[in-house]
Amino acid sequence: MCATQNWRVKARLFRCGRWLVVAAVVLVVVGGAAVAIPALANAALFHPNADPASAERLAGNPAMEAVSVPGGYTGWFVHLVDGPAPLVIYFGGNGECAARAVLTYDTQDWWGMVEGANFMMIDYPGYGTSTGHPSQPSMYVMALAAYEYAAGRDDVDTTRIIVAGYSLGTGPATYLASQRAVAGLILVAPYNNAVSLYNGQVNIFHGPLRWLVTQHFNSDQYAPDVTVAPLIITSRADEQIDHTLAETLATAFPKTPQLVVLDGLMHNDYFHDPGVRALIRAYVQTAL
């Protein structure tokens, strides 16, 4: 082989090697993004926490019962009326633990929202003293376990169980209502699906990046199997979950929801608002 041919072969090999290096770098970057981006989104989505001080204060109140649900879940059952009685099962937002939420409801005297019923909130996996790690699958499993636990209690009227969810919790609430017969469904600041929810936290999941969504809270897929007309409350001023997501979700239910679109309430304002509490109370009374 002459020198010229040798040079051409080497040049060709160099170009191939260069493109192999570029391809390897691209694969590393894409692979890293595929791991890092969902991890960052999950960190924004889930905020596991516990509040032992609130739990200690609740333990001194005879109306507050610390409960353990099969599967490693714990939470609180609030005795407001004698049983067998209706029950509201509540699924909270991504930063709520059961002890703090129940203590807030008690100290703020918000129990009028669920007048005539008892109240139960079970911590998501990794929250409070519940075991496990939060994810869409584990939260759906926990939701079903919470219902089965409640339905097995002598002081619960299984024909009058209302499911309620706020923010992140509207996903498990909608899922549970699609899987079990419930008397009512209350959704405060809901979203229609996981992609929309992720984009509300980290607005990058469009086009091919939609495939990086790893938590499938697709409430619009379960809504068609819900047999009751829900109460849906949202706000045009909600800076975390846009009101249009709730409006889109509302169209997925077979029975027309009571959709209330408010003005001026930000994401953490809903339950502090007397009007919202009145709407929930009226819905509970009608459902019961």
Helices and strands as residue ranges (DSSP letters): H 3-45, H 52-59, E 64-69, E 73-78, E 85-91, H 98-107, G 111-114, E 118-122, H 136-151, E 156-166, G 167-169, H 170-179, E 184-188, H 194-201, G 207-212, H 219-222, G 223-225, E 231-235, H 243-250, E 258-262, G 270-272, H 274-287
